[in-house]
């Protein structure tokens, strides 16, 4: 078996031959690079910049975090008992 990242690759891995070929390489000036020039970091960041998909979600999470921190500072044992996520 060959390694697939940190895991061993199963013998039945469907894309084994494609994986073993490795990442494609291109010459500095070839047809692929002319048609698909590398994207600059600024443009890449602009495209993948975070957006507020759920309006008000970040504020709600921040408010809940403040509430949990405040209650944990008052009584750490009680806050673990009332929060099902922490006690589970």
Secondary structure, DSSP 4 states (H G I P E B T S, - for coil): --EETTEEPPTT-TTHHHHHH-S----SSSHHHHHSPPPPHHHHHHHT----SSTTHHHHHHHHHHHHHHHHHH-HHHHHHH-HHHH-
